[in-house]
Amino acid sequence: MNIKSLDQGIVESEPIRCSVHICFTALENERWKSLKTRLQSINPKLKIQEFGRIALREMLDNVENLVDKHENKIANIVD
């Protein structure tokens, strides 16, 4: 994740149309809630969800590349 400023966590203008559910351990959930509270105290416009979206987009890119490599490898074996 290439975040250089808390300003990147301010809600994007594009509306959110779909939700994604992620299961956390109890410790991860406590960290999430703690960070959410700390961000709110810095600036009420800061949303931990936005940082999560940034990280998920990067993760999607990485997984997509891995899937592409695997599919290309399989296609080359079949040919």
ChimeraX attribute file (.defattr): number of C-alpha atoms within 10 A of each C-alpha:
attribute: neighborCount
match mode: 1-to-1
recipient: residues
	/A:1	11
	/A:2	8
	/A:3	11
	/A:4	7
	/A:5	7
	/A:6	14
	/A:7	11
	/A:8	15
	/A:9	19
	/A:10	16
	/A:11	16
	/A:12	9
	/A:13	6
	/A:14	6
	/A:15	7
	/A:16	8
	/A:17	5
	/A:18	5
	/A:19	6
	/A:20	5
	/A:21	5
	/A:22	5
	/A:23	7
	/A:24	11
	/A:25	8
	/A:26	9
	/A:27	8
	/A:28	11
	/A:29	12
	/A:30	12
	/A:31	13
	/A:32	15
	/A:33	12
	/A:34	12
	/A:35	14
	/A:36	16
	/A:37	14
	/A:38	14
	/A:39	17
	/A:40	14
	/A:41	11
	/A:42	10
	/A:43	12
	/A:44	12
	/A:45	13
	/A:46	20
	/A:47	19
	/A:48	20
	/A:49	14
	/A:50	15
	/A:51	18
	/A:52	13
	/A:53	13
	/A:54	15
	/A:55	14
	/A:56	13
	/A:57	13
	/A:58	14
	/A:59	13
	/A:60	11
	/A:61	11
	/A:62	12
	/A:63	12
	/A:64	12
	/A:65	12
	/A:66	12
	/A:67	12
	/A:68	12
	/A:69	12
	/A:70	12
	/A:71	12
	/A:72	12
	/A:73	11
	/A:74	11
	/A:75	10
	/A:76	9
	/A:77	8
	/A:78	7
	/A:79	5
